[in-house]
Amino acid sequence: MEIKSIADIPNSIFYPLKSWAELSTGNWNILIGVGFLLLIGSAIFAYVFYKKIGKDDERTNKIFLKSSYCVLWAIILCDIIFPKDYMWNIFFLFKYALAFLAGGIYLAIQYRKDFS
């Protein structure tokens, strides 16, 4: 794939993934399975640290807002980076998996700072 402008860079990065996924149904299933496991794992990770932070009060509300800010930035970055021409559903799955993971990582870092 030839790069003619900045808009072609994400397509050139993800085009080999598209070629690999379309090579066989096994590859397609691996990609979907990895994305689904990442989504479920990230959601569980974020939920566990959400519960560990504690009940709502002035301190935890600030932490939850910053975690939501991380989730929003992850979604925006994934919308910018991921191509919209092909495999949109797969990248939609990875976008939300990465967003949950970003929020969970922020909660884990805050938990570690507060309780260590």
All heavy atoms as an XYZ file, in Angstrom:
954
protein
N       0.841     -1.175      0.000
C       0.000      0.000      0.000
C       0.885      1.237      0.000
O       1.775      1.363      0.814
C      -0.934     -0.018      1.208
C      -1.761      1.198      1.353
S      -3.054      0.950      2.560
C      -4.416      1.459      1.581
N       0.638      2.125     -0.917
C       1.451      3.325     -1.062
C       0.891      4.467     -0.207
O      -0.311      4.703     -0.186
C       1.454      3.741     -2.530
C       2.409      4.847     -2.848
C       2.434      5.130     -4.341
O       2.361      4.163     -5.120
O       2.491      6.296     -4.693
N       1.782      5.180      0.480
C       1.369      6.302      1.327
C       1.467      7.591      0.514
O       2.551      7.988      0.084
C       2.247      6.387      2.588
C       2.100      5.115      3.408
C       1.876      7.610      3.408
C       3.060      5.025      4.577
N       0.321      8.251      0.294
C       0.302      9.499     -0.460
C       0.064     10.711      0.432
O       0.437     11.820      0.087
C      -0.790      9.443     -1.526
C      -0.525      8.403     -2.583
C      -1.644      8.355     -3.596
C      -1.365      7.269     -4.612
N      -2.479      7.061     -5.519
N      -0.585     10.499      1.581
C      -0.827     11.598      2.510
C      -0.838     11.059      3.929
O      -0.722      9.844      4.151
C      -2.156     12.284      2.189
O      -3.224     11.421      2.489
N      -0.992     11.963      4.895
C      -1.011     11.555      6.304
C      -2.211     10.662      6.591
O      -2.133      9.757      7.414
C      -1.029     12.808      7.208
C       0.301     13.534      7.079
C      -1.301     12.445      8.651
C       0.384     14.827      7.857
N      -3.294     10.866      5.876
C      -4.493     10.058      6.088
C      -4.288      8.600      5.690
O      -5.030      7.725      6.136
C      -5.663     10.643      5.322
N      -3.283      8.317      4.876
C      -3.017      6.934      4.454
C      -2.192      6.147      5.458
O      -2.078      4.930      5.335
C      -2.300      6.933      3.108
C      -3.178      7.443      1.998
O      -4.414      7.398      2.153
O      -2.624      7.883      0.968
N      -1.610      6.813      6.452
C      -0.737      6.123      7.402
C      -1.500      5.070      8.209
O      -1.035      3.926      8.307
C      -0.015      7.144      8.311
C       0.991      7.925      7.469
C       0.692      6.444      9.467
C       1.668      9.055      8.201
N      -2.667      5.376      8.822
C      -3.381      4.294      9.545
C      -3.755      3.128      8.635
O      -3.667      1.970      9.050
C      -4.634      4.986     10.086
C      -4.274      6.417     10.171
C      -3.338      6.663      9.034
N      -4.149      3.422      7.405
C      -4.493      2.329      6.494
C      -3.273      1.471      6.177
O      -3.384      0.255      6.082
C      -5.094      2.888      5.207
C      -6.501      3.384      5.419
O      -7.192      2.929      6.310
N      -6.916      4.336      4.612
N      -2.108      2.097      6.032
C      -0.912      1.313      5.744
C      -0.488      0.485      6.946
O       0.109     -0.567      6.790
C       0.224      2.224      5.293
O       0.645      3.046      6.355
N      -0.795      0.958      8.156
C      -0.453      0.196      9.358
C      -1.380     -1.007      9.508
O      -0.933     -2.113      9.819
C      -0.546      1.099     10.607
C       0.548      2.159     10.562
C      -0.453      0.281     11.888
C       0.414      3.223     11.635
N      -2.670     -0.816      9.276
C      -3.635     -1.883      9.537
C      -3.955     -2.744      8.319
O      -4.646     -3.742      8.454
C      -4.918     -1.289     10.120
C      -4.713     -0.703     11.480
C      -4.678      0.667     11.664
C      -4.520     -1.520     12.578
C      -4.462      1.216     12.910
C      -4.302     -0.979     13.829
C      -4.269      0.386     13.994
N      -3.484     -2.372      7.149
C      -3.762     -3.167      5.959
C      -3.146     -4.567      6.041
O      -3.808     -5.543      5.640
C      -3.282     -2.442      4.698
C      -3.779     -3.083      3.450
C      -5.097     -2.915      3.035
C      -2.950     -3.899      2.686
C      -5.569     -3.526      1.895
C      -3.413     -4.511      1.552
C      -4.714     -4.327      1.150
O      -5.177     -4.940      0.025
N      -1.908     -4.722      6.561
C      -1.392     -6.096      6.734
C      -2.255     -6.942      7.679
O      -2.401     -8.153      7.472
C       0.009     -5.884      7.309
C       0.396     -4.535      6.882
C      -0.870     -3.735      6.855
N      -2.822     -6.318      8.711
C      -3.722     -7.047      9.607
C      -4.969     -7.502      8.867
O      -5.428     -8.638      9.045
C      -4.107     -6.166     10.799
C      -5.041     -6.783     11.827
C      -4.354     -7.945     12.533
C      -5.489     -5.742     12.827
N      -5.491     -6.640      8.005
C      -6.662     -7.004      7.203
C      -6.324     -8.168      6.269
O      -7.090     -9.125      6.148
C      -7.123     -5.800      6.391
C      -8.274     -6.103      5.475
C      -8.579     -4.929      4.569
C      -9.728     -5.293      3.675
N      -9.478     -5.047      2.296
N      -5.177     -8.088      5.642
C      -4.762     -9.168      4.731
C      -4.616    -10.481      5.472
O      -5.038    -11.529      4.983
C      -3.436     -8.802      4.060
O      -3.570     -7.625      3.327
N      -4.009    -10.422      6.656
C      -3.835    -11.634      7.455
C      -5.180    -12.193      7.908
O      -5.410    -13.402      7.854
C      -2.969    -11.331      8.674
C      -2.820    -12.495      9.589
C      -2.002    -13.574      9.443
C      -3.551    -12.709     10.804
N      -2.172    -14.437     10.487
C      -3.106    -13.937     11.344
C      -4.518    -11.994     11.494
C      -3.609    -14.450     12.537
C      -5.018    -12.505     12.675
C      -4.554    -13.713     13.188
N      -6.080    -11.323      8.357
C      -7.385    -11.783      8.860
C      -8.230    -12.384      7.747
O      -8.984    -13.334      7.980
C      -8.127    -10.635      9.531
N      -8.128    -11.845      6.549
C      -8.936    -12.343      5.446
C      -8.328    -13.553      4.762
O      -8.932    -14.117      3.858
C      -9.157    -11.227      4.423
C     -10.057    -10.134      4.968
C     -10.252     -9.003      3.997
O      -9.536     -8.934      2.979
O     -11.136     -8.173      4.264
N      -7.144    -13.949      5.207
C      -6.480    -15.110      4.618
C      -7.246    -16.397      4.884
O      -7.365    -17.253      4.010
C      -5.054    -15.205      5.173
C      -4.035    -15.995      4.393
C      -3.878    -15.421      3.000
C      -2.711    -15.980      5.118
N      -7.805    -16.533      6.096
C      -8.596    -17.723      6.419
C      -9.592    -17.382      7.526
O      -9.437    -16.389      8.228
C      -7.685    -18.871      6.875
O      -7.179    -18.617      8.154
N     -10.573    -18.235      7.665
C     -11.561    -18.006      8.726
C     -10.949    -18.229     10.107
O     -11.392    -17.630     11.086
C     -12.782    -18.920      8.554
O     -12.344    -20.266      8.498
C     -13.563    -18.565      7.308
N      -9.927    -19.082     10.179
C      -9.243    -19.295     11.457
C      -8.573    -18.020     11.943
O      -8.641    -17.679     13.126
N      -7.917    -17.316     11.023
C      -7.283    -16.048     11.400
C      -8.328    -15.031     11.840
O      -8.120    -14.282     12.791
C      -6.489    -15.482     10.221
C      -5.294    -16.324      9.880
O      -4.905    -17.213     10.640
N      -4.694    -16.066      8.735
N      -9.456    -15.004     11.121
C     -10.529    -14.067     11.485
C     -11.057    -14.382     12.881
O     -11.270    -13.486     13.691
C     -11.640    -14.167     10.434
C     -12.698    -13.143     10.579
C     -13.920    -13.290     11.147
C     -12.624    -11.776     10.169
N     -14.603    -12.104     11.101
C     -13.837    -11.170     10.506
C     -11.636    -11.017      9.542
C     -14.090     -9.830     10.238
C     -11.889     -9.692      9.281
C     -13.105     -9.114      9.620
N     -11.231    -15.686     13.166
C     -11.730    -16.083     14.482
C     -10.728    -15.778     15.585
O     -11.114    -15.414     16.697
C     -12.089    -17.566     14.488
C     -13.321    -17.847     13.655
O     -14.144    -16.968     13.440
N     -13.437    -19.067     13.164
N      -9.436    -15.926     15.290
C      -8.409    -15.578     16.283
C      -8.482    -14.095     16.611
O      -8.428    -13.692     17.780
C      -6.998    -15.959     15.755
C      -6.821    -17.468     15.750
C      -5.908    -15.284     16.572
C      -5.552    -17.946     15.063
N      -8.621    -13.258     15.590
C      -8.692    -11.809     15.803
C      -9.913    -11.434     16.643
O      -9.810    -10.641     17.590
C      -8.725    -11.087     14.455
C      -8.594     -9.578     14.496
C      -7.242     -9.176     15.061
C      -8.765     -9.006     13.101
N     -11.040    -12.023     16.330
C     -12.259    -11.737     17.103
C     -12.127    -12.274     18.524
O     -12.502    -11.611     19.491
C     -13.500    -12.328     16.402
C     -13.768    -11.549     15.120
C     -14.717    -12.295     17.313
C     -14.869    -12.123     14.269
N     -11.576    -13.464     18.679
C     -11.401    -14.054     20.003
C     -10.465    -13.232     20.874
O     -10.757    -12.996     22.055
N      -9.349    -12.794     20.302
C      -8.409    -11.969     21.072
C      -9.071    -10.648     21.467
O      -8.926    -10.191     22.611
C      -7.115    -11.731     20.260
C      -6.264    -10.642     20.885
C      -6.324    -13.012     20.137
N      -9.802    -10.049     20.559
C     -10.495     -8.795     20.873
C     -11.545     -8.970     21.945
O     -11.659     -8.149     22.859
N     -12.295    -10.068     21.865
C     -13.333    -10.320     22.871
C     -12.718    -10.599     24.240
O     -13.193    -10.084     25.254
C     -14.213    -11.488     22.420
C     -15.386    -11.708     23.306
C     -16.461    -10.839     23.289
C     -15.425    -12.782     24.170
C     -17.547    -11.036     24.124
C     -16.496    -12.997     24.995
C     -17.569    -12.111     24.976
N     -11.639    -11.401     24.270
C     -10.971    -11.673     25.546
C     -10.375    -10.402     26.138
O     -10.430    -10.183     27.356
C      -9.891    -12.732     25.367
C     -10.385    -14.149     25.134
C      -9.203    -15.092     24.879
C     -11.196    -14.646     26.305
N      -9.812     -9.549     25.281
C      -9.269     -8.277     25.749
C     -10.373     -7.392     26.314
O     -10.196     -6.752     27.362
C      -8.544     -7.556     24.612
C      -7.860     -6.240     24.967
C      -6.726     -6.481     25.957
C      -7.324     -5.569     23.721
N     -11.535     -7.380     25.657
C     -12.665     -6.580     26.141
C     -13.159     -7.084     27.490
O     -13.329     -6.299     28.435
C     -13.802     -6.599     25.119
C     -15.058     -5.837     25.529
C     -14.778     -4.347     25.553
C     -16.199     -6.163     24.601
N     -13.369     -8.385     27.615
C     -13.856     -8.951     28.873
C     -12.823     -8.771     29.986
O     -13.154     -8.373     31.110
C     -14.224    -10.439     28.693
C     -15.370    -10.592     27.697
C     -14.577    -11.093     30.027
C     -16.656     -9.919     28.116
N     -11.549     -9.046     29.675
C     -10.491     -8.880     30.666
C     -10.353     -7.441     31.127
O     -10.189     -7.171     32.321
N     -10.433     -6.515     30.195
C     -10.325     -5.099     30.549
C     -11.506     -4.635     31.377
O     -11.341     -3.865     32.328
C     -10.236     -4.250     29.281
O      -9.111     -4.572     28.538
N     -12.699     -5.095     31.035
C     -13.887     -4.709     31.798
C     -13.813     -5.253     33.221
O     -14.127     -4.545     34.189
C     -15.153     -5.198     31.100
N     -13.373     -6.498     33.374
C     -13.229     -7.075     34.715
C     -12.148     -6.335     35.505
O     -12.331     -6.003     36.677
C     -12.929     -8.587     34.620
C     -14.163     -9.330     34.102
C     -12.473     -9.144     35.956
C     -13.920    -10.774     33.753
N     -11.034     -6.041     34.849
C      -9.934     -5.314     35.490
C     -10.409     -3.942     35.987
O     -10.152     -3.563     37.142
C      -8.806     -5.164     34.479
C      -7.615     -4.398     34.958
C      -6.765     -4.933     35.917
C      -7.329     -3.144     34.446
C      -5.661     -4.227     36.346
C      -6.230     -2.437     34.872
C      -5.393     -2.972     35.823
N     -11.126     -3.208     35.130
C     -11.623     -1.884     35.526
C     -12.651     -2.000     36.652
O     -12.633     -1.198     37.596
C     -12.230     -1.176     34.322
N     -13.516     -3.002     36.589
C     -14.542     -3.165     37.620
C     -13.923     -3.512     38.974
O     -14.355     -2.993     40.016
C     -15.548     -4.236     37.200
C     -16.655     -4.436     38.193
C     -17.681     -3.509     38.305
C     -16.668     -5.537     39.044
C     -18.694     -3.677     39.239
C     -17.664     -5.714     39.968
C     -18.677     -4.786     40.062
O     -19.668     -4.948     40.998
N     -12.911     -4.378     38.959
C     -12.259     -4.771     40.217
C     -11.633     -3.556     40.892
O     -11.805     -3.336     42.100
C     -11.211     -5.876     39.952
C     -10.278     -6.050     41.132
C     -11.895     -7.193     39.627
N     -10.929     -2.736     40.122
C     -10.301     -1.565     40.746
C     -11.326     -0.486     41.067
O     -11.129      0.286     41.997
C      -9.160     -1.037     39.880
C      -7.909     -1.813     40.106
C      -7.537     -2.821     39.239
C      -7.130     -1.580     41.222
C      -6.402     -3.569     39.465
C      -5.999     -2.324     41.466
C      -5.629     -3.324     40.587
N     -12.439     -0.443     40.330
C     -13.531      0.469     40.679
C     -14.069      0.115     42.065
O     -14.315      0.993     42.889
C     -14.638      0.369     39.629
C     -15.902      1.094     39.985
C     -15.988      2.473     39.841
C     -17.005      0.413     40.468
C     -17.148      3.147     40.181
C     -18.169      1.069     40.805
C     -18.240      2.430     40.664
O     -19.389      3.091     41.000
N     -14.229     -1.164     42.326
C     -14.716     -1.605     43.633
C     -13.661     -1.416     44.720
O     -13.995     -1.134     45.867
C     -15.151     -3.071     43.587
C     -16.464     -3.279     42.866
C     -17.555     -2.605     43.641
C     -18.907     -2.852     43.055
N     -19.948     -2.101     43.764
N     -12.366     -1.603     44.374
C     -11.306     -1.472     45.368
C     -11.097     -0.027     45.801
O     -10.666      0.215     46.925
C      -9.985     -2.019     44.814
C      -9.865     -3.500     44.867
C      -8.487     -3.922     44.449
C      -8.211     -5.322     44.897
N      -6.813     -5.692     44.696
N     -11.366      0.921     44.930
C     -11.163      2.336     45.270
C     -12.071      2.735     46.431
O     -11.674      3.484     47.299
C     -11.414      3.234     44.034
C     -10.313      3.041     42.994
C     -11.537      4.704     44.413
C      -8.971      3.595     43.358
N     -13.292      2.225     46.444
C     -14.180      2.513     47.566
C     -15.471      3.170     47.147
O     -15.735      3.387     45.967
N     -16.273      3.471     48.174
C     -17.580      4.074     47.931
C     -17.423      5.537     47.518
O     -16.385      6.150     47.746
C     -18.431      3.966     49.187
C     -18.773      2.546     49.537
C     -19.677      2.496     50.732
C     -20.003      1.024     51.022
N     -20.907      0.890     52.121
N     -18.507      6.080     46.958
C     -18.480      7.455     46.472
C     -18.288      8.445     47.614
O     -19.015      8.415     48.617
C     -19.787      7.779     45.752
C     -19.909      7.057     44.432
O     -18.896      6.521     43.963
O     -21.012      7.059     43.866
N     -17.299      9.279     47.466
C     -17.100     10.436     48.341
C     -16.317     11.474     47.538
O     -16.128     11.315     46.330
C     -16.401     10.045     49.650
C     -15.028      9.460     49.460
O     -14.509      9.503     48.340
O     -14.452      8.961     50.434
N     -15.861     12.531     48.195
C     -15.171     13.595     47.459
C     -13.883     13.105     46.824
O     -13.537     13.498     45.719
C     -14.876     14.758     48.407
C     -16.119     15.485     48.857
C     -15.812     16.574     49.858
O     -14.626     16.836     50.131
O     -16.766     17.151     50.374
N     -13.146     12.248     47.516
C     -11.876     11.749     46.989
C     -12.095     10.804     45.809
O     -11.459     10.942     44.768
C     -11.103     11.019     48.100
C      -9.764     10.463     47.667
C      -9.140      9.589     48.754
N      -9.935      8.407     49.027
C      -9.840      7.256     48.355
N      -8.990      7.157     47.366
N     -10.592      6.231     48.676
N     -13.007      9.852     45.967
C     -13.202      8.854     44.910
C     -13.910      9.433     43.685
O     -13.653      8.985     42.576
C     -13.993      7.653     45.439
O     -15.240      8.092     45.936
C     -13.215      6.923     46.507
N     -14.774     10.421     43.886
C     -15.420     11.030     42.723
C     -14.396     11.686     41.799
O     -14.514     11.612     40.577
C     -16.462     12.061     43.156
C     -17.730     11.413     43.633
O     -17.998     10.259     43.315
N     -18.510     12.142     44.403
N     -13.390     12.314     42.391
C     -12.326     12.930     41.592
C     -11.540     11.851     40.826
O     -11.215     12.030     39.646
C     -11.401     13.719     42.516
C     -10.399     14.547     41.801
C      -9.616     15.383     42.812
C      -8.548     16.178     42.100
N      -7.749     16.950     43.050
N     -11.269     10.734     41.484
C     -10.551      9.632     40.829
C     -11.389      9.053     39.688
O     -10.880      8.793     38.597
C     -10.191      8.540     41.861
C      -9.165      9.079     42.844
C      -9.669      7.288     41.182
C      -8.925      8.178     44.046
N     -12.682      8.870     39.929
C     -13.542      8.303     38.885
C     -13.672      9.248     37.695
O     -13.724      8.807     36.536
C     -14.925      7.972     39.441
C     -14.917      6.883     40.467
C     -15.821      6.895     41.511
C     -13.993      5.844     40.425
C     -15.814      5.899     42.472
C     -13.973      4.848     41.373
C     -14.887      4.877     42.399
N     -13.705     10.545     37.956
C     -13.766     11.506     36.846
C     -12.490     11.470     36.012
O     -12.545     11.511     34.774
C     -14.014     12.919     37.373
C     -15.430     13.230     37.811
C     -15.503     14.618     38.428
C     -16.384     13.141     36.639
N     -11.341     11.374     36.667
C     -10.088     11.291     35.916
C      -9.996      9.971     35.153
O      -9.458      9.925     34.046
C      -8.898     11.464     36.849
C      -8.710     12.902     37.284
C      -7.451     13.075     38.081
C      -7.293     14.528     38.472
N      -6.090     14.739     39.270
N     -10.518      8.912     35.722
C     -10.552      7.632     35.008
C     -11.446      7.732     33.770
O     -11.095      7.221     32.697
C     -11.060      6.539     35.938
O     -11.230      5.337     35.240
N     -12.577      8.406     33.917
C     -13.460      8.614     32.767
C     -12.791      9.470     31.708
O     -12.998      9.263     30.500
C     -14.754      9.292     33.207
O     -15.416      8.498     34.139
N     -11.974     10.412     32.141
C     -11.209     11.240     31.216
C     -10.232     10.379     30.407
O     -10.093     10.558     29.187
C     -10.475     12.297     32.037
C      -9.750     13.344     31.264
C     -10.442     14.294     30.540
C      -8.363     13.414     31.278
C      -9.776     15.271     29.843
C      -7.692     14.386     30.586
C      -8.399     15.318     29.873
O      -7.730     16.275     29.168
N      -9.589      9.414     31.065
C      -8.683      8.486     30.367
C      -9.453      7.647     29.354
O      -8.978      7.412     28.238
C      -7.977      7.580     31.367
S      -6.784      8.409     32.399
N     -10.643      7.180     29.727
C     -11.469      6.386     28.816
C     -11.844      7.218     27.588
O     -11.747      6.753     26.452
C     -12.730      5.867     29.542
C     -13.720      5.279     28.566
C     -12.351      4.851     30.592
N     -12.237      8.469     27.818
C     -12.610      9.342     26.709
C     -11.443      9.572     25.762
O     -11.597      9.493     24.537
C     -13.123     10.675     27.254
C     -13.484     11.713     26.196
C     -14.683     11.241     25.388
C     -13.766     13.046     26.847
N     -10.248      9.822     26.310
C      -9.080     10.037     25.457
C      -8.719      8.775     24.684
O      -8.304      8.860     23.523
C      -7.894     10.525     26.276
C      -7.899     12.019     26.368
C      -8.210     12.755     27.466
C      -7.645     12.945     25.308
N      -8.157     14.079     27.152
C      -7.809     14.236     25.831
C      -7.309     12.811     23.986
C      -7.639     15.387     25.075
C      -7.142     13.954     23.215
C      -7.304     15.219     23.753
N      -8.862      7.625     25.293
C      -8.581      6.374     24.578
C      -9.546      6.199     23.409
O      -9.138      5.794     22.311
C      -8.666      5.191     25.530
N     -10.814      6.518     23.624
C     -11.801      6.395     22.540
C     -11.488      7.379     21.418
O     -11.536      7.022     20.233
C     -13.225      6.600     23.098
C     -13.621      5.400     23.950
C     -14.228      6.812     21.975
C     -14.928      5.565     24.678
N     -11.144      8.609     21.779
C     -10.823      9.609     20.752
C      -9.583      9.202     19.970
O      -9.568      9.280     18.723
C     -10.652     10.997     21.407
C     -12.003     11.511     21.906
C     -10.028     11.983     20.438
C     -11.929     12.751     22.752
N      -8.539      8.749     20.662
C      -7.323      8.328     19.963
C      -7.585      7.136     19.046
O      -7.074      7.084     17.922
C      -6.222      7.995     20.969
C      -5.559      9.183     21.628
C      -4.567      8.718     22.685
C      -4.856     10.044     20.600
N      -8.381      6.188     19.515
C      -8.689      5.026     18.676
C      -9.531      5.444     17.471
O      -9.360      4.889     16.382
C      -9.412      3.957     19.482
S      -8.350      3.114     20.654
N     -10.428      6.410     17.645
C     -11.201      6.900     16.503
C     -10.304      7.556     15.469
O     -10.561      7.479     14.272
C     -12.266      7.896     16.956
C     -13.522      7.223     17.446
O     -13.722      6.037     17.123
O     -14.313      7.885     18.151
N      -9.251      8.218     15.934
C      -8.328      8.863     15.003
C      -7.445      7.833     14.308
O      -7.210      7.915     13.103
C      -7.466      9.905     15.755
C      -8.342     11.072     16.213
C      -6.316     10.397     14.895
C      -7.649     12.026     17.152
N      -6.970      6.844     15.062
C      -5.968      5.910     14.539
C      -6.589      4.795     13.700
O      -6.088      4.484     12.620
C      -5.145      5.317     15.696
C      -4.311      6.420     16.343
C      -4.265      4.186     15.211
C      -3.630      6.004     17.626
N      -7.660      4.183     14.171
C      -8.198      3.014     13.488
C      -8.863      3.417     12.173
O      -9.550      4.439     12.111
C      -9.206      2.285     14.361
C      -8.605      1.560     15.519
C      -9.374      1.241     16.632
C      -7.288      1.166     15.521
C      -8.836      0.569     17.711
C      -6.737      0.496     16.593
C      -7.510      0.204     17.689
N      -8.681      2.603     11.138
C      -9.315      2.914      9.837
C     -10.831      2.719      9.892
O     -11.339      1.924     10.671
C      -8.672      1.911      8.876
C      -8.189      0.812      9.728
C      -7.883      1.396     11.070
N     -11.509      3.495      9.057
C     -12.972      3.408      9.017
C     -13.477      2.701      7.759
O     -14.669      2.490      7.596
C     -13.588      4.805      9.077
C     -13.567      5.381     10.466
C     -12.612      6.528     10.519
C     -12.460      7.074     11.907
N     -11.082      6.991     12.333
N     -12.572      2.312      6.902
C     -12.971      1.730      5.619
C     -13.258      0.242      5.700
O     -14.105     -0.264      4.982
C     -11.880      1.956      4.582
C     -11.606      3.420      4.366
O     -12.490      4.233      4.677
O     -10.510      3.753      3.884
N     -12.548     -0.472      6.535
C     -12.695     -1.922      6.591
C     -12.573     -2.392      8.043
O     -12.015     -1.698      8.881
C     -11.630     -2.610      5.730
C     -10.231     -2.137      5.985
C      -9.470     -2.661      7.004
C      -9.675     -1.142      5.191
C      -8.201     -2.232      7.237
C      -8.384     -0.698      5.418
C      -7.656     -1.250      6.449
O      -6.386     -0.806      6.680
N     -13.128     -3.563      8.299
C     -13.088     -4.215      9.609
C     -13.535     -3.258     10.714
O     -12.977     -3.253     11.808
C     -11.682     -4.748      9.899
C     -11.262     -5.841      8.972
S      -9.553     -6.381      9.100
C      -9.183     -6.359     10.783
N     -14.569     -2.486     10.443
C     -15.007     -1.468     11.393
C     -15.480     -2.103     12.701
O     -15.186     -1.585     13.782
C     -16.128     -0.649     10.749
C     -16.540      0.501     11.592
C     -15.936      1.713     11.667
C     -17.634      0.534     12.502
N     -16.594      2.504     12.558
C     -17.642      1.810     13.094
C     -18.609     -0.380     12.872
C     -18.585      2.182     14.040
C     -19.545     -0.016     13.816
C     -19.528      1.256     14.377
N     -16.181     -3.215     12.614
C     -16.692     -3.877     13.822
C     -15.570     -4.412     14.701
O     -15.653     -4.348     15.925
C     -17.636     -5.016     13.461
C     -18.923     -4.505     12.891
O     -19.322     -3.383     13.160
N     -19.573     -5.315     12.082
N     -14.528     -4.938     14.071
C     -13.395     -5.462     14.836
C     -12.682     -4.327     15.561
O     -12.368     -4.429     16.745
C     -12.411     -6.196     13.907
C     -13.109     -7.336     13.176
C     -11.207     -6.691     14.685
C     -13.634     -8.400     14.075
N     -12.454     -3.233     14.864
C     -11.777     -2.109     15.505
C     -12.666     -1.444     16.547
O     -12.167     -0.873     17.511
C     -11.313     -1.100     14.456
C     -10.173     -1.621     13.630
C     -10.286     -1.725     12.265
C      -9.001     -2.036     14.228
C      -9.255     -2.217     11.508
C      -7.961     -2.534     13.481
C      -8.083     -2.628     12.114
N     -13.978     -1.519     16.367
C     -14.912     -1.031     17.388
C     -14.733     -1.832     18.677
O     -14.682     -1.274     19.774
C     -16.337     -1.181     16.843
C     -17.389     -0.528     17.669
C     -17.610      0.833     17.583
C     -18.174     -1.277     18.522
C     -18.593      1.442     18.336
C     -19.159     -0.681     19.276
C     -19.366      0.682     19.178
N     -14.586     -3.142     18.542
C     -14.348     -4.014     19.691
C     -13.037     -3.664     20.385
O     -12.982     -3.508     21.611
C     -14.331     -5.470     19.217
C     -14.083     -6.562     20.226
C     -15.302     -6.741     21.102
C     -13.764     -7.858     19.501
N     -11.972     -3.483     19.608
C     -10.670     -3.154     20.184
C     -10.678     -1.754     20.795
O     -10.003     -1.505     21.781
C      -9.574     -3.268     19.119
C      -9.093     -4.667     18.934
C      -9.580     -5.458     17.920
C      -8.161     -5.208     19.795
C      -9.155     -6.757     17.753
C      -7.712     -6.503     19.646
C      -8.220     -7.283     18.614
N     -11.438     -0.834     20.205
C     -11.501      0.531     20.731
C     -12.045      0.530     22.153
O     -11.451      1.133     23.047
C     -12.376      1.389     19.816
C     -12.567      2.795     20.305
C     -13.303      3.669     19.313
C     -14.745      3.302     19.208
N     -15.510      4.224     18.350
N     -13.139     -0.155     22.368
C     -13.716     -0.166     23.706
C     -12.921     -1.028     24.669
O     -12.877     -0.746     25.869
C     -15.192     -0.554     23.655
C     -15.993      0.619     23.174
C     -16.396      0.721     21.857
C     -16.265      1.669     24.033
C     -17.079      1.836     21.401
C     -16.946      2.776     23.593
C     -17.351      2.854     22.278
O     -17.996      3.969     21.843
N     -12.265     -2.060     24.176
C     -11.389     -2.845     25.042
C     -10.226     -1.987     25.532
O      -9.894     -1.998     26.727
C     -10.871     -4.070     24.303
N      -9.629     -1.219     24.649
C      -8.518     -0.352     25.038
C      -8.985      0.778     25.945
O      -8.261      1.219     26.841
C      -7.820      0.196     23.792
C      -7.090     -0.847     22.950
C      -6.558     -0.223     21.680
C      -5.971     -1.491     23.744
N     -10.221      1.262     25.726
C     -10.760      2.328     26.584
C     -10.971      1.810     28.003
O     -10.598      2.478     28.983
C     -12.063      2.855     26.001
N     -11.568      0.627     28.146
C     -11.730      0.035     29.478
C     -10.376     -0.204     30.132
O     -10.190      0.026     31.332
C     -12.479     -1.294     29.408
C     -13.962     -1.160     29.271
C     -14.657     -1.964     28.377
C     -14.678     -0.271     30.030
C     -16.014     -1.862     28.237
C     -16.041     -0.149     29.905
C     -16.717     -0.951     29.003
N      -9.418     -0.662     29.348
C      -8.083     -0.926     29.877
C      -7.427      0.365     30.361
O      -6.800      0.383     31.427
C      -7.228     -1.609     28.812
C      -5.868     -2.100     29.266
C      -6.030     -3.169     30.338
C      -5.085     -2.649     28.096
N      -7.578      1.454     29.610
C      -6.999      2.737     30.022
C      -7.615      3.213     31.337
O      -6.899      3.662     32.234
C      -7.196      3.780     28.931
N      -8.929      3.109     31.446
C      -9.591      3.496     32.694
C      -9.171      2.618     33.854
O      -8.935      3.092     34.969
N      -9.060      1.327     33.617
C      -8.637      0.395     34.657
C      -7.207      0.625     35.093
O      -6.888      0.536     36.285
N      -6.339      0.939     34.140
C      -4.939      1.212     34.496
C      -4.848      2.463     35.356
O      -4.105      2.493     36.340
C      -4.073      1.328     33.221
C      -3.892     -0.048     32.608
C      -2.729      1.972     33.524
C      -3.220     -0.044     31.247
N      -5.625      3.496     35.006
C      -5.613      4.700     35.840
C      -6.100      4.384     37.258
O      -5.506      4.830     38.240
C      -6.471      5.807     35.229
C      -6.452      7.049     36.082
C      -5.376      7.917     36.018
C      -7.467      7.323     36.989
C      -5.315      9.033     36.823
C      -7.420      8.430     37.804
C      -6.344      9.283     37.718
O      -6.283     10.386     38.530
N      -7.170      3.602     37.371
C      -7.674      3.239     38.697
C      -6.649      2.412     39.469
O      -6.483      2.596     40.682
C      -8.983      2.471     38.571
C     -10.195      3.271     38.115
C     -11.390      2.346     37.908
C     -10.548      4.355     39.100
N      -5.944      1.514     38.787
C      -4.930      0.687     39.453
C      -3.785      1.545     39.960
O      -3.275      1.343     41.068
C      -4.428     -0.385     38.497
N      -3.358      2.527     39.147
C      -2.271      3.410     39.572
C      -2.703      4.241     40.782
O      -1.944      4.376     41.750
C      -1.830      4.304     38.396
C      -1.117      3.457     37.345
C      -0.938      5.449     38.870
C      -0.848      4.191     36.048
N      -3.905      4.767     40.740
C      -4.396      5.547     41.882
C      -4.531      4.692     43.125
O      -4.207      5.126     44.228
C      -5.745      6.185     41.551
C      -5.641      7.428     40.737
C      -4.804      8.492     41.408
O      -3.731      8.811     40.925
N      -5.247      9.032     42.503
N      -5.016      3.476     42.961
C      -5.159      2.565     44.105
C      -3.800      2.282     44.719
O      -3.638      2.294     45.935
C      -5.828      1.270     43.641
C      -6.000      0.267     44.745
C      -7.024      0.411     45.677
C      -5.138     -0.815     44.862
C      -7.175     -0.504     46.701
C      -5.286     -1.734     45.872
C      -6.305     -1.583     46.790
O      -6.455     -2.483     47.809
N      -2.813      2.037     43.876
C      -1.462      1.744     44.358
C      -0.858      2.960     45.082
O      -0.185      2.811     46.088
C      -0.587      1.315     43.205
C       0.733      0.769     43.630
C       1.342     -0.047     42.521
N       2.623     -0.550     42.915
C       2.830     -1.761     43.372
N       1.833     -2.586     43.475
N       4.018     -2.161     43.704
N      -1.097      4.170     44.535
C      -0.586      5.380     45.184
C      -1.249      5.608     46.537
O      -0.592      6.001     47.496
C      -0.861      6.609     44.302
C       0.103      6.812     43.193
C      -0.264      8.097     42.453
C       0.628      8.310     41.263
N       0.216      9.499     40.488
N      -2.548      5.380     46.597
C      -3.284      5.675     47.829
C      -3.051      4.658     48.934
O      -3.082      5.005     50.109
C      -4.789      5.743     47.540
C      -5.165      6.965     46.740
O      -4.307      7.863     46.600
O      -6.302      7.021     46.246
N      -2.841      3.417     48.572
C      -2.798      2.372     49.588
C      -1.446      1.691     49.724
O      -1.355      0.612     50.280
C      -3.869      1.329     49.309
C      -5.258      1.912     49.406
C      -6.008      2.134     48.268
C      -5.789      2.261     50.635
C      -7.268      2.691     48.347
C      -7.047      2.822     50.732
C      -7.794      3.043     49.579
N      -0.387      2.299     49.254
C       0.941      1.692     49.473
C       1.860      2.653     50.188
O       1.556      3.716     50.542
C       1.563      1.267     48.160
O       1.767      2.367     47.314
